[in-house]
Amino acid sequence: SVMDYVEHTMSVGTDAMAASYVECQIGEEDNAQIVWGVGIDTSIVTSSLKAIISAINRSER
C-alpha cells in the first residue's frame, strides 16, 4: 500500500517534467518491507505510476 506521496514540477511551462515520490509498504504488516520509488514524466499521472513501479522493483532486490 502507498503510505506517503509527494509530487512537484521540475520546471515551468507546458512541457514541464513532474517528479513523484512514493513510500510503499510491501507485504503483510508483521513481515512488511518499506520501500520508496521515484517517477519522472511530463504527465503527473504517468510519473506517479512510474514511482509505484519503481518502489515495487526496489522490493524485489
DSSP file (Angstrom, degrees, kcal/mol; ACC not computed):
  #  RESIDUE AA STRUCTURE BP1 BP2  ACC     N-H-->O    O-->H-N    N-H-->O    O-->H-N    TCO  KAPPA ALPHA  PHI   PSI    X-CA   Y-CA   Z-CA
    1    1 A S              0   0    0      0, 0.0    24,-2.9     0, 0.0     2,-0.5   0.000 360.0 360.0 360.0 152.2    0.0    0.0    0.0
    2    2 A V  E     +A   24   0A   0     22,-0.2    22,-0.3     1,-0.2     3,-0.1  -0.700 360.0 176.4 -81.3 123.0    1.1    3.6   -0.6
    3    3 A M  E     +     0   0A   0     20,-3.6     2,-0.3    -2,-0.5    21,-0.2   0.754  66.8  12.0 -97.8 -30.9    2.0    5.2    2.8
    4    4 A D  E     -A   23   0A   0     19,-1.5    19,-2.3     2,-0.0     2,-0.4  -0.995  60.2-172.0-150.1 146.8    3.2    8.6    1.5
    5    5 A Y  E     +A   22   0A   0     -2,-0.3     2,-0.3    17,-0.2    17,-0.2  -0.992   7.2 171.7-144.6 130.9    3.0   10.5   -1.8
    6    6 A V  E     +A   21   0A   0     15,-2.4    15,-3.2    -2,-0.4     2,-0.3  -0.994   5.4 179.6-137.9 143.7    4.7   13.8   -2.8
    7    7 A E  E     +A   20   0A   0     -2,-0.3     2,-0.3    13,-0.2    13,-0.2  -0.982   5.4 164.7-140.9 154.4    4.9   15.4   -6.2
    8    8 A H  E     -A   19   0A   0     11,-2.1    11,-3.2    -2,-0.3     2,-0.3  -0.976  35.8-106.4-159.6 160.9    6.3   18.6   -7.7
    9    9 A T  E     -A   18   0A   0     -2,-0.3     9,-0.2     9,-0.2     3,-0.1  -0.654  15.6-152.8 -89.3 150.2    7.2   20.1  -11.0
   10   10 A M  S    S+     0   0    0      7,-3.4     2,-0.3    -2,-0.3     8,-0.1   0.533  75.2   0.8 -99.9  -9.0   10.8   20.3  -12.0
   11   11 A S  S    S-     0   0    0      6,-0.5     2,-0.4     2,-0.1     5,-0.1  -0.897  78.9 -94.0-159.4-174.1   10.4   23.3  -14.3
   12   12 A V  S    S+     0   0    0     -2,-0.3     3,-0.2    -3,-0.1     2,-0.2  -0.882  70.8  50.4-115.9 145.5    7.8   25.8  -15.7
   13   13 A G  S >  S-     0   0    0     -2,-0.4     3,-1.4     1,-0.1    -2,-0.1  -0.548  94.8 -61.8 121.5 175.5    5.8   25.6  -18.9
   14   14 A T  T 3  S+     0   0    0      1,-0.3    -1,-0.1    -2,-0.2    -2,-0.0   0.746 131.6  48.2 -70.5 -23.0    3.6   23.2  -20.8
   15   15 A D  T 3  S+     0   0    0     -3,-0.2    -1,-0.3     2,-0.0    -2,-0.1   0.086  82.6 143.8-102.6  23.0    6.4   20.7  -21.2
   16   16 A A    <   -     0   0    0     -3,-1.4     2,-0.3    26,-0.1    -3,-0.1  -0.324  49.3-124.5 -64.9 142.5    7.4   20.8  -17.5
   17   17 A M        -     0   0    0     -5,-0.1    -7,-3.4    23,-0.0    -6,-0.5  -0.688  19.8-147.9 -87.4 140.6    8.6   17.5  -16.0
   18   18 A A  E     -AB   9  41A   0     23,-3.7    23,-2.0    -2,-0.3     2,-0.5  -0.904   4.6-155.5-109.3 138.0    6.8   16.2  -12.9
   19   19 A A  E     -AB   8  40A   0    -11,-3.2   -11,-2.1    -2,-0.4     2,-0.4  -0.953   9.7-169.8-113.0 131.7    8.5   14.2  -10.2
   20   20 A S  E     -AB   7  39A   0     19,-2.8    19,-2.3    -2,-0.5     2,-0.4  -0.961   2.8-166.3-121.8 139.6    6.5   11.9   -7.9
   21   21 A Y  E     -AB   6  38A   0    -15,-3.2   -15,-2.4    -2,-0.4     2,-0.4  -0.986   7.8-176.2-125.5 133.3    7.8   10.2   -4.8
   22   22 A V  E     -AB   5  37A   0     15,-2.3    15,-2.2    -2,-0.4     2,-0.5  -0.975  18.1-155.4-130.3 146.3    6.0    7.3   -3.0
   23   23 A E  E     -AB   4  36A   0    -19,-2.3   -20,-3.6    -2,-0.4   -19,-1.5  -0.989  26.7-172.7-114.5 124.4    6.7    5.4    0.1
   24   24 A C  E     -AB   2  35A   0     11,-3.2    11,-2.4    -2,-0.5     2,-0.6  -0.885  25.2-141.5-123.2 148.9    5.1    1.9    0.0
   25   25 A Q  E     - B   0  34A   0    -24,-2.9     2,-0.5    -2,-0.3     9,-0.2  -0.951  22.7-164.9-105.0 120.0    4.6   -1.0    2.4
   26   26 A I  E     + B   0  33A   0      7,-3.1     7,-2.7    -2,-0.6     2,-0.1  -0.922  50.4   5.2-108.8 125.5    5.0   -4.3    0.6
   27   27 A G  S    S-     0   0    0     -2,-0.5     5,-0.2     5,-0.2    -2,-0.0  -0.338 102.8 -27.9 100.3 178.7    3.8   -7.5    2.2
   28   28 A E    >   -     0   0    0      3,-0.2     3,-1.3    -2,-0.1    -2,-0.1  -0.302  64.2-109.7 -68.2 154.0    1.8   -8.3    5.4
   29   29 A E  G >  S+     0   0    0      1,-0.3     3,-1.0     2,-0.2    -1,-0.1   0.855 116.8  48.7 -56.5 -41.7    2.1   -5.9    8.3
   30   30 A D  G 3  S+     0   0    0      1,-0.2    -1,-0.3     0, 0.0    -2,-0.0   0.643 126.7  28.3 -76.8 -12.6    4.1   -8.3   10.6
   31   31 A N  G <  S+     0   0    0     -3,-1.3    -1,-0.2     2,-0.0    -3,-0.2  -0.117  92.0 148.5-134.1  36.3    6.6   -9.0    7.7
   32   32 A A    <   -     0   0    0     -3,-1.0     2,-0.5    -5,-0.2    -5,-0.2  -0.406  36.0-149.5 -80.5 148.9    6.3   -5.8    5.7
   33   33 A Q  E     -B   26   0A   0     -7,-2.7    -7,-3.1    -2,-0.1     2,-0.6  -0.970   9.9-146.7-113.5 130.6    9.1   -4.1    3.7
   34   34 A I  E     +B   25   0A   0     -2,-0.5     2,-0.3    -9,-0.2    -9,-0.2  -0.878  29.0 164.4 -99.2 123.7    9.1   -0.3    3.4
   35   35 A V  E     -B   24   0A   0    -11,-2.4   -11,-3.2    -2,-0.6     2,-0.3  -0.898  22.9-146.3-133.8 161.9   10.4    0.9    0.1
   36   36 A W  E     -B   23   0A   0     -2,-0.3     2,-0.3   -13,-0.2   -13,-0.2  -0.907  11.7-169.1-127.7 158.9   10.3    4.1   -1.8
   37   37 A G  E     -B   22   0A   0    -15,-2.2   -15,-2.3    -2,-0.3     2,-0.4  -0.980   8.8-151.4-145.8 157.2   10.2    4.9   -5.5
   38   38 A V  E     -B   21   0A   0     -2,-0.3     2,-0.4    12,-0.2   -17,-0.2  -0.987  10.0-173.9-131.0 139.0   10.6    7.9   -7.8
   39   39 A G  E     -B   20   0A   0    -19,-2.3   -19,-2.8    -2,-0.4     2,-0.4  -0.995   3.1-167.8-133.1 142.2    9.0    8.6  -11.2
   40   40 A I  E     +B   19   0A   0     -2,-0.4     2,-0.3   -21,-0.2   -21,-0.2  -0.996  26.2 128.7-131.5 131.1    9.6   11.5  -13.6
   41   41 A D  E     -B   18   0A   0    -23,-2.0   -23,-3.7    -2,-0.4     6,-0.1  -0.967  65.0-105.3-165.8 168.0    7.4   12.3  -16.7
   42   42 A T  S    S+     0   0    0     -2,-0.3     2,-0.5   -25,-0.3   -26,-0.1   0.712 107.1  68.2 -75.3 -20.0    5.6   15.2  -18.3
   43   43 A S  S  > S-     0   0    0      1,-0.1     4,-2.6   -25,-0.1     5,-0.2  -0.879  74.0-150.4-100.7 128.7    2.4   13.7  -17.1
   44   44 A I  H  > S+     0   0    0     -2,-0.5     4,-1.8     2,-0.2    -1,-0.1   0.845 100.0  52.9 -66.4 -32.6    1.8   13.7  -13.3
   45   45 A V  H  > S+     0   0    0      2,-0.2     4,-2.2     1,-0.2    -1,-0.2   0.938 111.7  44.7 -66.1 -46.4   -0.3   10.5  -13.6
   46   46 A T  H  > S+     0   0    0      1,-0.2     4,-2.5     2,-0.2    -2,-0.2   0.893 111.8  52.1 -65.9 -39.9    2.5    8.7  -15.5
   47   47 A S  H  X S+     0   0    0     -4,-2.6     4,-1.8     1,-0.2   -27,-0.3   0.874 109.5  51.1 -65.2 -34.8    5.1   10.0  -13.1
   48   48 A S  H  X S+     0   0    0     -4,-1.8     4,-2.0     2,-0.2    -2,-0.2   0.924 111.1  46.8 -66.0 -44.8    3.0    8.6  -10.2
   49   49 A L  H  X S+     0   0    0     -4,-2.2     4,-2.4     1,-0.2    -2,-0.2   0.890 110.8  52.7 -64.4 -39.1    2.7    5.2  -11.8
   50   50 A K  H  X S+     0   0    0     -4,-2.5     4,-2.4     1,-0.2    -1,-0.2   0.875 107.4  52.9 -62.9 -36.7    6.4    5.1  -12.6
   51   51 A A  H  X S+     0   0    0     -4,-1.8     4,-2.1     2,-0.2    -2,-0.2   0.907 109.5  47.8 -65.6 -41.5    7.1    5.9   -8.9
   52   52 A I  H  X S+     0   0    0     -4,-2.0     4,-2.3     2,-0.2    -2,-0.2   0.921 112.5  48.6 -65.4 -43.4    4.9    3.0   -7.8
   53   53 A I  H  X S+     0   0    0     -4,-2.4     4,-2.6     1,-0.2    -2,-0.2   0.894 109.6  53.7 -62.2 -39.5    6.6    0.6  -10.3
   54   54 A S  H  X S+     0   0    0     -4,-2.4     4,-2.0     2,-0.2    -1,-0.2   0.907 108.8  48.7 -60.8 -42.5   10.0    1.9   -9.0
   55   55 A A  H  X S+     0   0    0     -4,-2.1     4,-1.6     2,-0.2    -2,-0.2   0.913 111.2  49.5 -64.8 -42.9    9.0    1.1   -5.4
   56   56 A I  H  X S+     0   0    0     -4,-2.3     4,-0.8     1,-0.2    -2,-0.2   0.921 109.9  51.4 -62.1 -43.7    7.8   -2.4   -6.4
   57   57 A N  H >< S+     0   0    0     -4,-2.6     3,-0.8     1,-0.2     4,-0.3   0.882 107.3  53.6 -61.1 -38.3   11.1   -3.0   -8.3
   58   58 A R  H >< S+     0   0    0     -4,-2.0     3,-1.3     1,-0.2    -1,-0.2   0.845 102.0  58.7 -64.8 -32.8   13.1   -2.0   -5.2
   59   59 A S  H 3< S+     0   0    0     -4,-1.6    -1,-0.2     1,-0.3    -2,-0.2   0.741  99.6  58.8 -69.4 -20.4   11.2   -4.5   -3.1
   60   60 A E  T <<        0   0    0     -4,-0.8    -1,-0.3    -3,-0.8    -2,-0.2   0.533 360.0 360.0 -84.6  -7.1   12.4   -7.3   -5.4
   61   61 A R    <         0   0    0     -3,-1.3    -1,-0.2    -4,-0.3    -2,-0.1   0.478 360.0 360.0 -76.9 360.0   16.1   -6.5   -4.8
